[in-house]
Amino acid sequence: MKAPKSKTIFICQECGFQTPRWAGRCPDCSQWNSLKEEVTSGRSSTGIQKVLQGAADKPTPITEIAIDPEPRLSTQLRELDRVLGGGVVPGSVILVGGDPGIGKTTLLFQMLQGLGQGGQSLLYVSGEESPRQLKMRGDRLGISSSSLYILAETSLETILKTTHAMQPAALVVDSIQTVYTDQIASAPGSVSQVQEVACQLMWYAKRSSVPVFIIGHVTKDGMIAGPKLLEHIVDTVLYFEGDKGHTYRILRAVKNRFGPTNEIGVFEMKDSGLEEVTNPSELFLAGRPEQSPGSVVVSTLEGSRPILVELQALVTSTGYAMPKRMANGVEVNRVSLLLAVMEKRLGLHLSGQDVYFNVVGGLRIDEPAIDLGIVAAVVSSFRDQVIDAHTLFLGEVGLGGEIRPVTQVDIRAREAMKLGFQRCVLPEGNLAKWAGVPGLEVIGVREIGDVLDQVMARA
């Protein structure tokens, strides 16, 4: 029998588009110099089948499939368990991405320590660091367990043989861009290798019920390299975010087949590792000046958790023909839209002013419920007038200047009350179903002009 012939194709490293000829620009995603040459051998992917020698499952009627809830494994990190939906599901494949040095390895090391408290064996496969380097990291984190095994290997077939022989309670692969399989002739890290390795790890996890954690590199745009097709293969995708200038880190789920995708976990990076932050609002409001124009507090919902953050605006006369608009933590186009509404509906002459906007702490917010806070911060800075430090702002602003209701006001208000806030400015539309929070004064506003009349006058 003749061996299958190999052929050369060009694959886009951004979107996965394939073409038999090289081109300077990808016809699918329009990225320049993203087409890389790869050689395919035409062999089928049978690496795991050869390792496990298992028979294929037979089709099962849906009426005979058990629907008992899956037991979840606790990582002993409440923030991580929250993001995963209550713990690790056996047989799931979890992809963890983040910038270099953000703390991905530290997080998974501490996670393995929690999973191994029952004495089960755990396997950490590293294709980038030596066992000695990982031992030094473990000593710094205070992790010393005889059930945690380290394997420095990049061959997928060797990794699977070792894993099948050990039967660990969890497997970590760091990173998937360094692992290769003999079934693909291209270099490690290529689109074909990354996808094939991910598919085989998924196959192994489902057959053995062993949870597999995969660390993935990110591109300069902040997306997991692979390309995006890698995220469709796995069960859960977690992004570890944070500003290296700050000590906190945010773990966010962008895909989760076993839980919600809008929960976040907050950690603080210390010399001894990651420490959970049980009250993120206190962290983001720490050190807030109480007599500073342009400073207001808003509440944003991250899953079921309300988080209070400080917004800062700086409005100053421009020295350019075109005024500058800069925003950190919110979409700059959203800020420009609200500035246009203020100029049209309030008569503020902002066309000759530079506007700088910042969400303190580096948190990124996409929720429209902070619109009213943005308006109040800009007006406060423009008029150089201080807003009461114990006032919370909630509301979405429309193009007509109207303030629209927001969701789950009671949860946000209770969080503000816990931190000592005395007043809450919210849309009048929310007052109809407002149950009230004892000790919290409520100010209902219908349009952005009411903010100036009722709030700024009392500041």
ROLUMMI-910689 format. One record per residue (C-alpha): y, z, x; residue in one letter. Coordinates in steps of 0.1 Angstrom, whole numbers, padded with zeros to 4 digits, always signed. Layout:
# ROLUMMI-910689
YZXA...
This chain:
# ROLUMMI-910689
+0000+0000+0000M+0034-0010+0014K+0059+0017+0020A+0090+0014-0002P+0119-0004+0016K+0150+0015+0024S+0184+0002+0014K+0220+0009+0023T+0245+0019-0004I+0280+0033-0004F+0287+0064-0024I+0320+0079-0033C+0322+0115-0021Q+0347+0124-0048E+0331+0110-0080C+0296+0098-0070G+0303+0061-0077F+0277+0037-0060Q+0283+0002-0047T+0264-0021-0024P+0295-0030-0005R+0322-0009+0012W+0357-0008-0002A+0388+0010+0010G+0394+0024-0025R+0369+0037-0050C+0369+0014-0081P+0360+0044-0103D+0383+0073-0093C+0408+0053-0072S+0405+0076-0042Q+0411+0060-0008W+0385+0061+0021N+0360+0081+0000S+0331+0056+0001L+0305+0067+0027K+0274+0048+0038E+0240+0063+0029E+0205+0051+0033V+0180+0056+0005T+0143+0054+0012S+0131+0048-0024G+0106+0077-0022R+0102+0100-0051S+0113+0136-0051S+0080+0155-0049T+0088+0181-0023G+0085+0211-0046I+0054+0197-0064Q+0037+0195-0030K+0048+0231-0022V+0038+0248-0054L+0009+0225-0065Q+0017+0234-0101G+0007+0215-0132A+0034+0201-0155A+0042+0220-0186D+0031+0206-0219K+0055+0199-0248P+0058+0229-0271T+0069+0228-0308P+0102+0245-0313I+0088+0268-0339T+0064+0283-0313E+0090+0290-0287I+0097+0327-0283A+0134+0337-0289I+0132+0372-0274D+0164+0380-0255P+0162+0373-0218E+0161+0404-0197P+0191+0405-0174R+0192+0419-0139L+0221+0442-0131S+0239+0436-0098T+0255+0471-0100Q+0289+0453-0098L+0303+0456-0133R+0329+0430-0127E+0303+0405-0116L+0280+0414-0145D+0309+0409-0169R+0316+0374-0157V+0279+0365-0158L+0277+0377-0194G+0259+0410-0189G+0239+0404-0157G+0217+0378-0139V+0193+0358-0160V+0159+0353-0143P+0154+0317-0133G+0191+0308-0135S+0209+0288-0108V+0244+0301-0100I+0269+0281-0079L+0297+0301-0062V+0327+0282-0048G+0359+0293-0031G+0382+0287-0002D+0368+0295+0033P+0371+0332+0042G+0379+0342+0006I+0348+0365+0005G+0319+0345-0010K+0293+0358+0015T+0307+0394+0011T+0303+0392-0027L+0268+0379-0025L+0258+0405+0001F+0270+0433-0021Q+0253+0416-0051M+0220+0415-0033L+0223+0452-0024Q+0226+0460-0061G+0197+0438-0071L+0175+0453-0044G+0179+0489-0055Q+0145+0487-0071G+0128+0479-0038G+0122+0442-0046Q+0124+0418-0017S+0155+0395-0015L+0160+0364+0006L+0193+0352+0021Y+0191+0317+0036V+0219+0308+0059S+0226+0273+0074G+0259+0283+0090E+0255+0318+0105E+0228+0332+0127S+0208+0363+0117P+0227+0383+0142R+0261+0374+0127Q+0248+0383+0092L+0235+0416+0106K+0270+0424+0120M+0285+0416+0086R+0260+0438+0068G+0268+0467+0091D+0305+0464+0084R+0297+0464+0046L+0273+0493+0050G+0243+0473+0039I+0210+0482+0056S+0179+0476+0035S+0145+0467+0046S+0140+0446+0015S+0168+0422+0024L+0154+0393+0045Y+0175+0368+0065I+0164+0332+0072L+0184+0308+0093A+0171+0274+0081E+0185+0241+0068T+0153+0223+0058S+0147+0226+0021L+0109+0222+0024E+0107+0251+0049T+0130+0272+0027I+0108+0266-0004L+0076+0273+0015K+0090+0306+0027T+0104+0315-0007T+0071+0307-0024H+0052+0329+0000A+0076+0358-0003M+0082+0357-0041Q+0117+0374-0037P+0136+0388-0066A+0166+0366-0058A+0174+0337-0034L+0208+0329-0019V+0214+0296-0002V+0245+0295+0021D+0256+0268+0019S+0242+0238+0000I+0261+0214+0021Q+0241+0224+0052T+0206+0220+0035V+0188+0187+0036Y+0155+0174+0023T+0132+0149+0039D+0130+0129+0007Q+0165+0116+0014I+0174+0097+0046A+0212+0104+0045S+0229+0132+0064A+0232+0168+0052P+0262+0173+0030G+0262+0138+0015S+0263+0133-0022V+0226+0122-0023S+0215+0152-0003Q+0235+0178-0022V+0224+0165-0056Q+0187+0162-0045E+0187+0197-0030V+0204+0212-0061A+0178+0195-0084C+0149+0208-0064Q+0163+0243-0063L+0168+0242-0101M+0132+0230-0105W+0120+0259-0084Y+0141+0285-0102A+0129+0274-0137K+0092+0274-0126R+0093+0307-0107S+0119+0327-0128S+0137+0335-0095V+0175+0335-0098P+0190+0312-0072V+0226+0317-0059F+0242+0287-0042I+0273+0288-0021I+0293+0256-0022G+0321+0244+0000H+0354+0233-0017V+0375+0202-0010T+0412+0202-0001K+0419+0200-0039D+0400+0232-0045G+0370+0216-0062M+0334+0222-0052I+0323+0194-0029A+0294+0175-0040G+0311+0160-0060P+0316+0173-0096K+0281+0161-0105L+0268+0192-0087L+0284+0215-0113E+0265+0197-0141H+0231+0205-0125I+0234+0243-0122V+0235+0269-0150D+0266+0288-0140T+0297+0279-0119V+0318+0307-0104L+0350+0303-0086Y+0362+0330-0062F+0400+0328-0061E+0427+0347-0044G+0457+0345-0022D+0450+0354+0014K+0483+0371+0015G+0471+0396-0011H+0441+0419-0011T+0428+0412-0046Y+0403+0385-0055R+0395+0370-0089I+0360+0358-0099L+0362+0332-0127R+0334+0315-0146A+0342+0278-0154V+0307+0271-0167K+0281+0295-0180N+0250+0286-0201R+0242+0323-0207F+0275+0338-0215G+0313+0332-0220P+0334+0311-0197T+0367+0329-0202N+0359+0362-0185E+0372+0372-0151I+0363+0398-0126G+0389+0414-0103V+0381+0428-0069F+0401+0442-0041E+0392+0432-0005M+0391+0462+0019K+0377+0468+0053D+0344+0481+0038S+0340+0451+0015G+0350+0442-0021L+0359+0470-0044E+0360+0466-0082E+0393+0469-0100V+0387+0485-0134T+0424+0483-0145N+0439+0450-0133P+0472+0456-0151S+0480+0485-0129E+0473+0464-0098L+0495+0435-0109F+0524+0458-0120L+0523+0480-0089A+0556+0482-0070G+0576+0465-0099R+0613+0472-0097P+0627+0486-0129E+0664+0474-0125Q+0659+0438-0114S+0674+0409-0135P+0649+0382-0142G+0619+0405-0143S+0599+0408-0175V+0563+0418-0184V+0539+0397-0205V+0503+0401-0216S+0477+0374-0210T+0441+0374-0222L+0413+0367-0198E+0382+0366-0220G+0382+0399-0239S+0404+0417-0214R+0442+0419-0218P+0461+0419-0184I+0497+0428-0181L+0516+0408-0154V+0552+0406-0142E+0571+0374-0145L+0601+0368-0122Q+0628+0341-0126A+0657+0333-0103L+0685+0311-0115V+0711+0301-0090T+0737+0273-0087S+0723+0242-0072T+0736+0225-0041G+0718+0192-0048Y+0725+0163-0071A+0692+0171-0089M+0685+0208-0096P+0652+0221-0083K+0624+0234-0105R+0597+0255-0088M+0570+0276-0104A+0542+0296-0089N+0514+0308-0112G+0524+0287-0142V+0526+0249-0149E+0560+0237-0136V+0561+0211-0164N+0558+0239-0190R+0587+0258-0174V+0608+0226-0174S+0600+0221-0211L+0611+0256-0219L+0643+0251-0199L+0651+0220-0219A+0645+0240-0252V+0669+0268-0240M+0696+0243-0230E+0693+0225-0263K+0689+0254-0287R+0708+0282-0269L+0735+0261-0253G+0728+0274-0218L+0740+0250-0191H+0709+0250-0168L+0713+0214-0157S+0734+0226-0128G+0711+0255-0118Q+0681+0258-0096D+0653+0277-0113V+0625+0294-0094Y+0597+0311-0113F+0569+0333-0101N+0539+0352-0115V+0537+0383-0094V+0504+0389-0077G+0493+0353-0075G+0476+0352-0108L+0476+0318-0125R+0482+0318-0163I+0477+0288-0186D+0482+0307-0219E+0512+0297-0241P+0516+0333-0252A+0538+0340-0222I+0564+0314-0233D+0587+0341-0247L+0585+0360-0215G+0595+0330-0195I+0625+0325-0218V+0636+0361-0215A+0632+0361-0177A+0653+0330-0173V+0681+0343-0196V+0681+0376-0178S+0685+0360-0144S+0711+0335-0157F+0732+0363-0172R+0724+0388-0144D+0714+0413-0171Q+0685+0437-0167V+0659+0439-0194I+0643+0473-0203D+0614+0478-0179A+0592+0492-0208H+0594+0461-0230T+0565+0437-0235L+0571+0401-0245F+0546+0380-0266L+0551+0346-0282G+0547+0309-0280E+0579+0288-0281V+0580+0255-0299G+0603+0225-0292L+0625+0235-0321G+0631+0270-0305G+0608+0287-0331E+0585+0314-0319I+0549+0309-0330R+0523+0337-0335P+0497+0345-0308V+0462+0358-0311T+0448+0394-0307Q+0482+0411-0306V+0467+0445-0313D+0445+0444-0282I+0475+0434-0260R+0497+0461-0275A+0472+0489-0270R+0469+0479-0233E+0507+0481-0230A+0508+0515-0247M+0483+0528-0222K+0506+0519-0193L+0537+0535-0209G+0554+0506-0226F+0576+0516-0255Q+0587+0483-0271R+0569+0451-0279C+0587+0418-0288V+0565+0395-0307L+0567+0367-0333P+0575+0376-0369E+0544+0357-0379G+0522+0384-0364N+0538+0412-0383L+0521+0403-0416A+0487+0413-0401K+0501+0439-0377W+0482+0473-0381A+0506+0490-0357G+0502+0511-0326V+0515+0547-0328P+0544+0553-0305G+0551+0516-0299L+0583+0501-0313E+0579+0465-0326V+0606+0439-0326I+0599+0407-0346G+0617+0375-0336V+0616+0342-0353R+0635+0320-0328E+0646+0323-0292I+0682+0331-0304G+0668+0363-0318D+0658+0373-0283V+0694+0372-0272L+0707+0390-0302D+0682+0418-0304Q+0667+0422-0270V+0694+0412-0245M+0721+0432-0264A+0700+0464-0262R+0691+0459-0225A
